[in-house]
Amino acid sequence: MQLQTRLNNNFAKNLIHSTTDFIDRNFDIRFGENDMSQLIQMPMNQLSLFAHQSLENRYLVVITMLNEEQYHGKLIKAVDQNKYIMKITDGFYKIVELDQLKSINLI
């Protein structure tokens, strides 16, 4: 009986350990935290350069916002150095502010 209990305890410990390792490796859990400084963002001069080049060459890009929303489309107009208008579909446009972006990537 004692051996059976020890095996069950080891099994439970291994199960808990492997589950917590899996969660730590695969999920970013930050309940209740809203600190924007912990988010990894491209440097502002790099965002500005990528936005300018994407606008000039009409590249199809994916932008990722700081809140992890992603939009696919083309930058069609520069409002100022920090704001661009992005055409996502024929009837849907988005005003994009560079300080609210996490990254710009070519498709």
N, CA, C and O atoms as a MOPAC input file, in Angstrom:
PM7 MOZYME 1SCF
protein

 N      0.82300 1    -1.19200 1     0.00000 1
 C      0.00000 1     0.00000 1     0.00000 1
 C      0.87200 1     1.26300 1     0.00000 1
 O      0.54900 1     2.25600 1    -0.65200 1
 N      1.95500 1     1.20400 1     0.72500 1
 C      2.83400 1     2.36300 1     0.79900 1
 C      3.49400 1     2.63900 1    -0.54900 1
 O      3.66000 1     3.79900 1    -0.92700 1
 N      3.87100 1     1.59300 1    -1.27600 1
 C      4.46300 1     1.75000 1    -2.59600 1
 C      3.46000 1     2.37900 1    -3.56600 1
 O      3.82200 1     3.24400 1    -4.36400 1
 N      2.20900 1     1.94600 1    -3.49500 1
 C      1.15500 1     2.50000 1    -4.35200 1
 C      0.99000 1     4.00300 1    -4.10100 1
 O      0.85500 1     4.76200 1    -5.06100 1
 N      0.99600 1     4.44600 1    -2.86600 1
 C      0.84900 1     5.85000 1    -2.51900 1
 C      2.03000 1     6.65800 1    -3.03900 1
 O      1.85100 1     7.75500 1    -3.56900 1
 N      3.23400 1     6.12000 1    -2.88800 1
 C      4.42600 1     6.80600 1    -3.35700 1
 C      4.40200 1     6.96800 1    -4.88600 1
 O      4.79700 1     8.01400 1    -5.40000 1
 N      3.94800 1     5.95400 1    -5.60500 1
 C      3.83900 1     6.04300 1    -7.05500 1
 C      2.81100 1     7.08800 1    -7.46000 1
 O      3.04000 1     7.84500 1    -8.40400 1
 N      1.68300 1     7.14100 1    -6.76200 1
 C      0.66400 1     8.14000 1    -7.06200 1
 C      1.18000 1     9.55500 1    -6.80200 1
 O      0.89800 1    10.47000 1    -7.57500 1
 N      1.94000 1     9.73700 1    -5.70800 1
 C      2.50500 1    11.05100 1    -5.40300 1
 C      3.52000 1    11.47400 1    -6.46700 1
 O      3.53500 1    12.63200 1    -6.88400 1
 N      4.36400 1    10.54300 1    -6.90400 1
 C      5.34300 1    10.85400 1    -7.94200 1
 C      4.64900 1    11.17300 1    -9.25800 1
 O      5.04600 1    12.09300 1    -9.97300 1
 N      3.62200 1    10.41400 1    -9.56700 1
 C      2.86700 1    10.67800 1   -10.78900 1
 C      2.23400 1    12.06800 1   -10.73100 1
 O      2.29700 1    12.81800 1   -11.70500 1
 N      1.63200 1    12.41300 1    -9.60600 1
 C      0.99200 1    13.72800 1    -9.45800 1
 C      2.04100 1    14.83900 1    -9.54000 1
 O      1.80100 1    15.85400 1   -10.19400 1
 N      3.17800 1    14.67400 1    -8.90300 1
 C      4.23800 1    15.68300 1    -8.95300 1
 C      4.75400 1    15.85600 1   -10.38300 1
 O      4.95000 1    16.98200 1   -10.84100 1
 N      4.97100 1    14.74700 1   -11.08500 1
 C      5.44400 1    14.83000 1   -12.46300 1
 C      4.40700 1    15.49800 1   -13.36500 1
 O      4.76000 1    16.29600 1   -14.23300 1
 N      3.15700 1    15.17800 1   -13.16600 1
 C      2.08700 1    15.77300 1   -13.95700 1
 C      2.01100 1    17.28600 1   -13.71800 1
 O      1.91100 1    18.06500 1   -14.66600 1
 N      2.06000 1    17.68900 1   -12.45900 1
 C      2.01900 1    19.12000 1   -12.12200 1
 C      3.24100 1    19.83500 1   -12.68600 1
 O      3.11700 1    20.92100 1   -13.25100 1
 N      4.40300 1    19.24100 1   -12.53900 1
 C      5.63800 1    19.86100 1   -13.02800 1
 C      5.61500 1    20.01200 1   -14.55100 1
 O      5.94100 1    21.08000 1   -15.07000 1
 N      5.23400 1    18.96100 1   -15.26200 1
 C      5.22700 1    19.05600 1   -16.72300 1
 C      4.14900 1    20.01300 1   -17.21500 1
 O      4.34700 1    20.68100 1   -18.22900 1
 N      3.01700 1    20.10000 1   -16.52700 1
 C      1.96600 1    21.03900 1   -16.90900 1
 C      2.41400 1    22.47400 1   -16.69700 1
 O      2.20700 1    23.31300 1   -17.57300 1
 N      3.01800 1    22.77600 1   -15.56400 1
 C      3.48500 1    24.14600 1   -15.32000 1
 C      4.61300 1    24.52800 1   -16.26600 1
 O      4.68700 1    25.67900 1   -16.69500 1
 N      5.49700 1    23.58800 1   -16.60300 1
 C      6.54900 1    23.86700 1   -17.58800 1
 C      5.94600 1    24.18500 1   -18.95200 1
 O      6.39200 1    25.10500 1   -19.63700 1
 N      4.92500 1    23.41500 1   -19.34200 1
 C      4.25900 1    23.65000 1   -20.61800 1
 C      3.62400 1    25.03800 1   -20.65100 1
 O      3.74700 1    25.75300 1   -21.64600 1
 N      2.95200 1    25.41800 1   -19.58000 1
 C      2.30400 1    26.73000 1   -19.51200 1
 C      3.35400 1    27.84300 1   -19.55200 1
 O      3.17100 1    28.83600 1   -20.25700 1
 N      4.43900 1    27.69100 1   -18.81200 1
 C      5.49700 1    28.70400 1   -18.80800 1
 C      6.13500 1    28.87700 1   -20.17900 1
 O      6.46400 1    29.99700 1   -20.56900 1
 N      6.31300 1    27.78600 1   -20.91600 1
 C      6.95100 1    27.86500 1   -22.23400 1
 C      6.02700 1    28.40100 1   -23.30700 1
 O      6.49500 1    29.03000 1   -24.25700 1
 N      4.72700 1    28.17200 1   -23.18500 1
 C      3.82800 1    28.45100 1   -24.29200 1
 C      2.85700 1    29.60500 1   -24.10200 1
 O      2.27600 1    30.07600 1   -25.08000 1
 N      2.66500 1    30.06700 1   -22.90100 1
 C      1.69600 1    31.12300 1   -22.66800 1
 C      2.32600 1    32.27000 1   -21.90600 1
 O      3.15800 1    32.07300 1   -21.02000 1
 N      1.90700 1    33.48600 1   -22.27400 1
 C      2.36400 1    34.68100 1   -21.58600 1
 C      1.22300 1    35.14200 1   -20.69800 1
 O      0.30900 1    35.82700 1   -21.15700 1
 N      1.27600 1    34.77300 1   -19.44500 1
 C      0.18400 1    35.08000 1   -18.52400 1
 C      0.61500 1    36.22800 1   -17.62600 1
 O      1.49700 1    36.07700 1   -16.78200 1
 N     -0.02000 1    37.38000 1   -17.82000 1
 C      0.23900 1    38.55300 1   -16.98300 1
 C     -1.10100 1    39.13400 1   -16.57800 1
 O     -1.48400 1    40.20600 1   -17.04600 1
 N     -1.80400 1    38.44300 1   -15.72300 1
 C     -3.12100 1    38.89100 1   -15.30500 1
 C     -3.01700 1    40.20100 1   -14.54000 1
 O     -2.21300 1    40.33300 1   -13.61700 1
 N     -3.84100 1    41.16700 1   -14.93500 1
 C     -3.91700 1    42.41900 1   -14.21100 1
 C     -2.82400 1    43.40500 1   -14.52900 1
 O     -2.81500 1    44.49500 1   -13.95800 1
 N     -1.89900 1    43.08000 1   -15.41500 1
 C     -0.81900 1    44.00700 1   -15.74500 1
 C     -1.15700 1    44.73600 1   -17.02500 1
 O     -1.54700 1    44.11700 1   -18.01500 1
 N     -1.01100 1    46.03300 1   -17.01200 1
 C     -1.24700 1    46.85400 1   -18.19100 1
 C     -0.04300 1    47.71400 1   -18.50300 1
 O     -0.19000 1    48.76700 1   -19.12400 1
 N      1.12700 1    47.30400 1   -18.09600 1
 C      2.32600 1    48.11200 1   -18.26100 1
 C      2.82200 1    48.01900 1   -19.69700 1
 O      3.35100 1    46.98600 1   -20.10800 1
 N      2.65200 1    49.10700 1   -20.46800 1
 C      3.05000 1    49.12100 1   -21.86800 1
 C      4.57000 1    49.08000 1   -22.03600 1
 O      5.05500 1    48.73500 1   -23.11400 1
 N      5.32800 1    49.42100 1   -21.00100 1
 C      6.78000 1    49.43700 1   -21.13800 1
 C      7.36200 1    48.03400 1   -21.24000 1
 O      8.51000 1    47.87800 1   -21.65600 1
 N      6.59400 1    47.00600 1   -20.87000 1
 C      7.09100 1    45.63900 1   -20.95900 1
 C      6.91400 1    45.03800 1   -22.34400 1
 O      7.46500 1    43.97300 1   -22.62500 1
 N      6.16200 1    45.69300 1   -23.21100 1
 C      5.95900 1    45.19100 1   -24.55300 1
 C      7.16600 1    45.51500 1   -25.41900 1
 O      7.72500 1    46.60900 1   -25.33200 1
 N      7.56400 1    44.56900 1   -26.24800 1
 C      8.70000 1    44.77900 1   -27.12500 1
 C      8.20100 1    45.50200 1   -28.36600 1
 O      7.31100 1    45.01400 1   -29.06300 1
 N      8.77500 1    46.66100 1   -28.63600 1
 C      8.35600 1    47.48700 1   -29.75100 1
 C      9.58500 1    47.80400 1   -30.60800 1
 O     10.68500 1    48.00500 1   -30.09300 1
 N      9.37200 1    47.84300 1   -31.92200 1
 C     10.46000 1    48.24900 1   -32.80500 1
 C     10.87100 1    49.66800 1   -32.42900 1
 O     10.03100 1    50.44300 1   -31.97300 1
 N     12.13100 1    50.02600 1   -32.60800 1
 C     12.53900 1    51.41200 1   -32.35100 1
 C     11.75600 1    52.37600 1   -33.25400 1
 O     11.42600 1    52.03700 1   -34.39100 1
 N     11.46900 1    53.55600 1   -32.74900 1
 C     10.62500 1    54.50700 1   -33.46200 1
 C     11.22500 1    54.90800 1   -34.81500 1
 O     10.49100 1    55.05800 1   -35.79200 1
 N     12.54300 1    55.08200 1   -34.88100 1
 C     13.14200 1    55.45800 1   -36.17200 1
 C     13.02000 1    54.32800 1   -37.19900 1
 O     12.90200 1    54.59300 1   -38.39600 1
 N     13.04700 1    53.08500 1   -36.74700 1
 C     12.86600 1    51.94900 1   -37.64700 1
 C     11.40500 1    51.86300 1   -38.11700 1
 O     11.14700 1    51.60300 1   -39.29200 1
 N     10.45900 1    52.08000 1   -37.20700 1
 C      9.04500 1    52.11300 1   -37.58900 1
 C      8.79000 1    53.21200 1   -38.61800 1
 O      8.07600 1    53.00500 1   -39.59900 1
 N      9.38100 1    54.37600 1   -38.38200 1
 C      9.21100 1    55.50200 1   -39.28900 1
 C      9.77800 1    55.19500 1   -40.67400 1
 O      9.14200 1    55.49000 1   -41.68600 1
 N     10.96200 1    54.60900 1   -40.72100 1
 C     11.59100 1    54.24700 1   -41.99000 1
 C     10.76000 1    53.19500 1   -42.72600 1
 O     10.51400 1    53.33600 1   -43.92300 1
 N     10.32800 1    52.14700 1   -42.02900 1
 C      9.52200 1    51.09600 1   -42.65200 1
 C      8.19800 1    51.65100 1   -43.16900 1
 O      7.75300 1    51.28200 1   -44.25600 1
 N      7.57000 1    52.53000 1   -42.40300 1
 C      6.29800 1    53.11900 1   -42.82900 1
 C      6.51400 1    53.97500 1   -44.07800 1
 O      5.72700 1    53.90400 1   -45.02200 1
 N      7.56800 1    54.77600 1   -44.08500 1
 C      7.86000 1    55.63300 1   -45.23200 1
 C      8.13300 1    54.80100 1   -46.49200 1
 O      7.61100 1    55.10500 1   -47.56400 1
 N      8.94500 1    53.76300 1   -46.35900 1
 C      9.25400 1    52.89700 1   -47.50200 1
 C      8.01700 1    52.14800 1   -47.97600 1
 O      7.81000 1    51.99400 1   -49.18000 1
 N      7.19300 1    51.68200 1   -47.04500 1
 C      5.96500 1    50.96600 1   -47.41000 1
 C      5.00900 1    51.87800 1   -48.15200 1
 O      4.34100 1    51.44900 1   -49.09200 1
 N      4.93900 1    53.13600 1   -47.73500 1
 C      4.08200 1    54.10400 1   -48.40200 1
 C      4.59600 1    54.41000 1   -49.81200 1
 O      3.82300 1    54.40600 1   -50.77100 1
 N      5.88500 1    54.67300 1   -49.93600 1
 C      6.46700 1    55.01100 1   -51.23500 1
 C      6.32600 1    53.88600 1   -52.25300 1
 O      6.00000 1    54.12700 1   -53.41500 1
 N      6.57000 1    52.67100 1   -51.81300 1
 C      6.59600 1    51.52900 1   -52.72800 1
 C      5.28500 1    50.74400 1   -52.76500 1
 O      5.18000 1    49.73900 1   -53.46800 1
 N      4.29100 1    51.20200 1   -52.00900 1
 C      2.96900 1    50.54300 1   -51.95900 1
 C      3.07400 1    49.06600 1   -51.60500 1
 O      2.39200 1    48.22300 1   -52.18700 1
 N      3.94700 1    48.76700 1   -50.63400 1
 C      4.11400 1    47.38900 1   -50.18200 1
 C      2.88300 1    46.92100 1   -49.42900 1
 O      2.21900 1    47.71500 1   -48.76100 1
 N      2.57500 1    45.63700 1   -49.53300 1
 C      1.54800 1    45.00300 1   -48.72700 1
 C      2.21800 1    44.62900 1   -47.40300 1
 O      3.20000 1    43.88800 1   -47.38900 1
 N      1.68700 1    45.14100 1   -46.29900 1
 C      2.33200 1    44.96100 1   -44.99600 1
 C      1.34500 1    44.40500 1   -43.96200 1
 O      0.12700 1    44.45200 1   -44.13500 1
 N      1.91700 1    43.88900 1   -42.90300 1
 C      1.16600 1    43.50800 1   -41.70600 1
 C      1.66400 1    44.40800 1   -40.59700 1
 O      2.86100 1    44.45400 1   -40.31100 1
 N      0.73700 1    45.12700 1   -39.96800 1
 C      1.13200 1    45.92600 1   -38.80900 1
 C      0.57300 1    45.25700 1   -37.56800 1
 O     -0.55200 1    44.75800 1   -37.56400 1
 N      1.36800 1    45.25400 1   -36.52900 1
 C      0.95100 1    44.70300 1   -35.25000 1
 C      0.89300 1    45.85600 1   -34.26400 1
 O      1.87800 1    46.56300 1   -34.05300 1
 N     -0.27100 1    46.03300 1   -33.66700 1
 C     -0.47000 1    47.09900 1   -32.69100 1
 C      0.07800 1    46.65000 1   -31.33300 1
 O      0.37200 1    45.47100 1   -31.13800 1
 N      0.21300 1    47.59000 1   -30.40200 1
 C      0.70400 1    47.25800 1   -29.07000 1
 C     -0.22300 1    46.29500 1   -28.33200 1
 O      0.22000 1    45.55700 1   -27.45200 1
 N     -1.50800 1    46.30000 1   -28.68700 1
 C     -2.45600 1    45.39400 1   -28.03400 1
 C     -2.57800 1    44.07100 1   -28.79400 1
 O     -3.53100 1    43.32200 1   -28.58300 1
 N     -1.61600 1    43.78100 1   -29.67700 1
 C     -1.50400 1    42.54000 1   -30.43600 1
 C     -2.51500 1    42.39300 1   -31.57500 1
 O     -2.59000 1    41.32200 1   -32.17700 1
 N     -3.29500 1    43.43300 1   -31.89000 1
 C     -4.16200 1    43.37400 1   -33.06400 1
 C     -3.28800 1    43.48000 1   -34.30900 1
 O     -2.30300 1    44.21800 1   -34.32100 1
 N     -3.64900 1    42.74400 1   -35.34900 1
 C     -2.89400 1    42.79500 1   -36.59600 1
 C     -3.81300 1    43.21800 1   -37.72700 1
 O     -4.98400 1    42.84100 1   -37.77100 1
 N     -3.26200 1    44.01300 1   -38.65000 1
 C     -3.98400 1    44.46700 1   -39.82400 1
 C     -3.11100 1    44.24400 1   -41.05200 1
 O     -1.91000 1    44.51500 1   -41.02600 1
 N     -3.72100 1    43.74500 1   -42.13300 1
 C     -3.03600 1    43.50800 1   -43.39400 1
 C     -3.53700 1    44.53900 1   -44.39700 1
 O     -4.74500 1    44.73500 1   -44.52900 1
 N     -2.63900 1    45.19000 1   -45.09300 1
 C     -3.05600 1    46.16800 1   -46.08300 1
 C     -1.88400 1    46.98900 1   -46.59300 1
 O     -0.72300 1    46.60100 1   -46.46100 1
 N     -2.22200 1    48.15100 1   -47.18700 1
 C     -1.20900 1    49.05300 1   -47.73500 1
 C     -1.36700 1    50.43500 1   -47.12300 1
 O     -2.48100 1    50.92100 1   -46.92800 1
 N     -0.24100 1    51.05600 1   -46.82400 1
 C     -0.27000 1    52.44200 1   -46.39200 1
 C     -0.47700 1    53.30000 1   -47.63900 1
 O      0.27700 1    53.19100 1   -48.60500 1
 N     -1.50600 1    54.15800 1   -47.61300 1
 C     -1.83200 1    54.90400 1   -48.82400 1
 C     -1.59400 1    56.39900 1   -48.70200 1
 O     -1.50100 1    57.09200 1   -49.71500 1
 N     -1.49200 1    56.91000 1   -47.47400 1
 C     -1.28700 1    58.35000 1   -47.31700 1
 C     -0.64000 1    58.64300 1   -45.96700 1
 O     -0.95300 1    58.00100 1   -44.96400 1
 N      0.26700 1    59.62300 1   -45.95300 1
 C      0.86400 1    60.09400 1   -44.71100 1
 C      0.12900 1    61.34700 1   -44.27300 1
 O      0.08800 1    62.33300 1   -45.00900 1
 N     -0.44900 1    61.31900 1   -43.09000 1
 C     -1.12900 1    62.48900 1   -42.54200 1
 C     -0.08100 1    63.43800 1   -41.97300 1
 O     -0.12200 1    64.64100 1   -42.22800 1
 N      0.84800 1    62.89900 1   -41.21100 1
 C      2.02100 1    63.62100 1   -40.72100 1
 C      3.11600 1    62.58200 1   -40.49100 1
 O      2.99000 1    61.45000 1   -40.96000 1
 N      4.18200 1    62.93700 1   -39.78400 1
 C      5.29200 1    62.01200 1   -39.58600 1
 C      4.92400 1    60.81900 1   -38.72300 1
 O      5.58900 1    59.78500 1   -38.78100 1
 N      3.87500 1    60.95100 1   -37.92600 1
 C      3.50900 1    59.89200 1   -37.00400 1
 C      2.21000 1    59.18200 1   -37.38700 1
 O      1.90800 1    58.13100 1   -36.82100 1
 N      1.43200 1    59.72100 1   -38.32900 1
 C      0.13100 1    59.14200 1   -38.68700 1
 C      0.07900 1    58.78700 1   -40.16400 1
 O      0.51600 1    59.54500 1   -41.03000 1
 N     -0.47100 1    57.61200 1   -40.41900 1
 C     -0.65400 1    57.12900 1   -41.78100 1
 C     -2.07000 1    56.57800 1   -41.91700 1
 O     -2.69400 1    56.17700 1   -40.93400 1
 N     -2.56000 1    56.56600 1   -43.14900 1
 C     -3.83900 1    55.93300 1   -43.43900 1
 C     -3.53300 1    54.62200 1   -44.14800 1
 O     -2.77800 1    54.58200 1   -45.11900 1
 N     -4.13200 1    53.55700 1   -43.64400 1
 C     -3.90700 1    52.22400 1   -44.18600 1
 C     -5.19500 1    51.71500 1   -44.81600 1
 O     -6.26100 1    51.76000 1   -44.20200 1
 N     -5.08400 1    51.22900 1   -46.05000 1
 C     -6.23000 1    50.63100 1   -46.72800 1
 C     -6.18900 1    49.13200 1   -46.47800 1
 O     -5.26800 1    48.43800 1   -46.90700 1
 N     -7.21000 1    48.64700 1   -45.77200 1
 C     -7.26700 1    47.22900 1   -45.43800 1
 C     -8.10800 1    46.47500 1   -46.47900 1
 O     -7.68000 1    45.43800 1   -46.98600 1
 N     -9.28600 1    46.98700 1   -46.79300 1
 C    -10.11800 1    46.47600 1   -47.88700 1
 C    -10.65800 1    47.68500 1   -48.63500 1
 O    -10.33800 1    48.82500 1   -48.29900 1
 N    -11.48200 1    47.43300 1   -49.65500 1
 C    -12.02200 1    48.55100 1   -50.43900 1
 C    -12.83800 1    49.51400 1   -49.58700 1
 O    -12.85500 1    50.71300 1   -49.86700 1
 N    -13.49800 1    49.02900 1   -48.57700 1
 C    -14.33700 1    49.90800 1   -47.77300 1
 C    -13.85200 1    50.11800 1   -46.34900 1
 O    -14.55000 1    50.74000 1   -45.55000 1
 N    -12.67000 1    49.61200 1   -46.01400 1
 C    -12.19300 1    49.70600 1   -44.63600 1
 C    -10.80100 1    50.31700 1   -44.60600 1
 O     -9.85700 1    49.77900 1   -45.18500 1
 N    -10.68900 1    51.44800 1   -43.92200 1
 C     -9.41900 1    52.15700 1   -43.77100 1
 C     -9.12500 1    52.30400 1   -42.28300 1
 O    -10.04200 1    52.33200 1   -41.46200 1
 N     -7.86600 1    52.39700 1   -41.94700 1
 C     -7.46700 1    52.55200 1   -40.54100 1
 C     -6.42800 1    53.66000 1   -40.44400 1
 O     -5.49700 1    53.72700 1   -41.24600 1
 N     -6.59800 1    54.52200 1   -39.45500 1
 C     -5.58200 1    55.52600 1   -39.15800 1
 C     -4.57100 1    54.86900 1   -38.23300 1
 O     -4.91900 1    54.37000 1   -37.16300 1
 N     -3.32100 1    54.87800 1   -38.65900 1
 C     -2.25600 1    54.19700 1   -37.93900 1
 C     -1.31600 1    55.23700 1   -37.35700 1
 O     -0.78100 1    56.07200 1   -38.08600 1
 N     -1.11300 1    55.19200 1   -36.04800 1
 C     -0.14200 1    56.06100 1   -35.37700 1
 C      1.07300 1    55.21100 1   -35.02500 1
 O      0.93900 1    54.15000 1   -34.41500 1
 N      2.25300 1    55.67800 1   -35.40900 1
 C      3.46400 1    54.88500 1   -35.22200 1
 C      3.75000 1    54.57100 1   -33.75600 1
 O      4.28700 1    53.50700 1   -33.44800 1
 N      3.39900 1    55.48200 1   -32.84900 1
 C      3.68400 1    55.20700 1   -31.43500 1
 C      2.74800 1    54.14800 1   -30.85200 1
 O      2.95800 1    53.70200 1   -29.72400 1
 N      1.72700 1    53.74000 1   -31.59300 1
 C      0.82000 1    52.67700 1   -31.16100 1
 C      1.13500 1    51.33600 1   -31.83000 1
 O      0.44000 1    50.34500 1   -31.60200 1
 N      2.19900 1    51.31100 1   -32.66900 1
 C      2.57900 1    50.10100 1   -33.37700 1
 C      3.66100 1    49.33800 1   -32.63400 1
 O      4.53200 1    49.91900 1   -31.98600 1
 N      3.58100 1    48.04600 1   -32.74300 1
 C      4.63000 1    47.18200 1   -32.22100 1
 C      5.62300 1    46.85200 1   -33.34300 1
 O      6.83500 1    46.84200 1   -33.12800 1
 N      5.08300 1    46.57900 1   -34.55500 1
 C      5.97100 1    46.26100 1   -35.67800 1
 C      5.25900 1    46.45000 1   -37.00400 1
 O      4.03100 1    46.48700 1   -37.07300 1
 N      6.06500 1    46.57000 1   -38.06400 1
 C      5.59600 1    46.58900 1   -39.44500 1
 C      6.39500 1    45.53500 1   -40.18400 1
 O      7.62500 1    45.53600 1   -40.14200 1
 N      5.69200 1    44.63000 1   -40.86500 1
 C      6.36800 1    43.54900 1   -41.59200 1
 C      5.79600 1    43.43800 1   -42.99600 1
 O      4.59600 1    43.61400 1   -43.20600 1
 N      6.67300 1    43.14100 1   -43.96100 1
 C      6.23300 1    42.89400 1   -45.33800 1
 C      5.55100 1    41.54100 1   -45.41200 1
 O      5.89400 1    40.60700 1   -44.68800 1
 N      4.56900 1    41.45800 1   -46.31300 1
 C      3.90500 1    40.16200 1   -46.53900 1
 C      4.59000 1    39.48800 1   -47.70300 1
 O      4.21000 1    38.38200 1   -48.08600 1

